[in-house]
Amino acid sequence: MKGSSTISSSENEFKLPIRVYIEDTDAGGIVYYVNYLKYIERSRTELLRSMGYGKTAVLGDNLLLVVRHADVDYLSSARLDDEIIATAQVQKIARTYVVFHQEVQRGEEVLCKATVKIACVQVSHHKMKPARIPDSIYASLQKILFD
């Protein structure tokens, strides 16, 4: 597949190219709806990885970044073998959460759009409570939002 993941400086939008495989589709060759959530999860994960924060970046402090809320609109269908783009754009940041605007696109067509709130939580004795996003991650996300 052509292209690689990038952050568009004009929009502070991270873009992750994805190819639709047979495992992503139903019997009719159309992407199963839950897979759009997987695509946008990958885009957020790769955005953080591109900033130097892999999936384990917060685990050492018993912290997790978890989906708190997702509002998703499915607009059109991706199909087997399509080249699509999953985007992630920081929309808002607070000390304990980040809100992303995300889309899955095929060319110029938006197939799915979502607003996803990611919360930082501390895990202790099998309970989760809100926690501050680590300062370095917070600063990096703020830089993306305000650049």
C-alpha positions in Angstrom: 0.0 0.0 0.0 1.3 3.4 -0.9 2.0 6.0 1.8 2.8 5.8 5.4 1.4 7.3 8.6 1.9 11.0 8.9 0.8 14.1 10.9 -0.5 16.8 8.5 0.9 20.0 9.8 -1.9 22.1 8.4 -4.6 20.3 10.3 -2.6 18.6 13.1 -4.2 15.4 11.9 -2.5 12.0 12.0 -3.3 9.7 9.1 -2.8 5.9 9.0 -3.2 4.1 5.7 -5.0 0.7 6.0 -5.9 -2.0 3.5 -9.2 -3.8 3.9 -8.7 -7.5 4.2 -11.2 -10.4 3.9 -11.0 -10.8 7.7 -12.5 -7.2 8.0 -15.6 -8.0 6.0 -18.8 -9.9 6.1 -20.0 -12.4 3.5 -20.8 -9.6 1.1 -17.3 -8.1 1.2 -18.4 -5.1 3.2 -16.5 -4.0 6.3 -18.2 -5.1 9.5 -19.2 -2.0 11.6 -17.1 -2.8 14.7 -13.9 -2.8 12.6 -14.1 0.9 12.1 -13.6 1.2 15.9 -10.5 -1.0 15.5 -9.2 1.2 12.7 -9.6 4.4 14.7 -8.0 2.7 17.8 -5.0 1.9 15.6 -4.8 5.5 14.4 -4.8 6.9 18.0 -2.3 4.2 19.1 0.1 5.0 16.2 -0.3 8.8 16.8 1.0 8.3 20.3 3.7 5.9 19.1 4.8 8.5 16.5 5.3 10.9 19.5 7.4 8.3 21.3 4.8 6.7 23.5 4.1 3.1 22.7 1.2 1.1 24.3 3.3 0.5 27.4 4.1 4.2 28.0 1.9 4.5 31.0 1.9 1.0 32.4 4.8 1.5 34.7 2.8 3.9 36.9 -0.2 1.5 36.9 -2.0 3.9 34.5 -4.1 3.1 31.5 -5.5 5.2 28.7 -9.1 3.9 28.2 -12.0 4.8 26.0 -14.5 6.6 28.2 -17.0 7.5 25.4 -17.4 7.1 21.7 -19.9 8.8 19.4 -19.7 7.2 16.0 -21.5 7.9 12.7 -21.4 5.3 10.0 -21.8 7.1 6.7 -20.8 4.7 4.0 -19.2 1.2 3.6 -15.6 0.2 2.9 -15.2 -2.9 0.9 -12.7 -5.7 0.5 -9.4 -4.5 -0.8 -10.1 -0.8 -0.4 -7.3 1.5 0.6 -8.6 3.6 3.5 -7.2 6.2 5.9 -7.9 6.3 9.6 -7.3 9.7 11.1 -6.8 11.0 14.6 -6.9 14.7 15.6 -6.7 16.0 19.1 -9.8 18.1 19.7 -9.5 18.9 23.4 -7.2 18.0 26.2 -7.6 18.2 30.0 -5.4 16.9 32.8 -7.3 13.5 33.0 -8.7 13.0 29.4 -8.2 13.7 25.7 -11.0 14.1 23.1 -10.2 13.0 19.5 -12.0 13.7 16.3 -11.5 10.7 14.1 -12.5 9.6 10.6 -12.1 6.7 8.3 -11.9 7.9 4.7 -11.6 6.3 1.2 -10.1 9.0 -0.9 -12.1 12.2 -0.2 -15.1 10.2 1.0 -15.7 10.0 4.7 -17.0 6.6 5.6 -17.1 6.9 9.4 -16.6 9.8 11.8 -16.2 9.6 15.5 -15.6 11.7 18.6 -13.7 9.6 21.2 -12.9 10.6 24.8 -9.9 8.8 26.2 -9.5 8.9 30.0 -6.4 8.3 32.0 -7.1 6.0 35.0 -5.0 4.5 37.7 -5.5 0.8 38.4 -5.3 -0.2 42.1 -6.7 -3.3 43.7 -8.8 -4.1 40.5 -10.4 -0.6 40.7 -9.9 2.3 38.3 -10.0 5.9 39.3 -9.3 9.0 37.2 -5.6 10.1 37.1 -3.6 12.8 35.6 -2.1 12.2 32.1 1.7 11.9 32.5 3.2 15.4 32.0 5.3 14.4 29.0 2.3 12.9 27.1 0.1 15.9 28.1 2.7 18.4 26.9 3.1 16.5 23.6 -0.6 16.4 23.0 -1.0 20.0 23.8 1.8 20.9 21.3 -0.2 19.0 18.6 -3.4 20.8 19.6 -2.0 24.3 19.6 0.7 24.2 16.8 
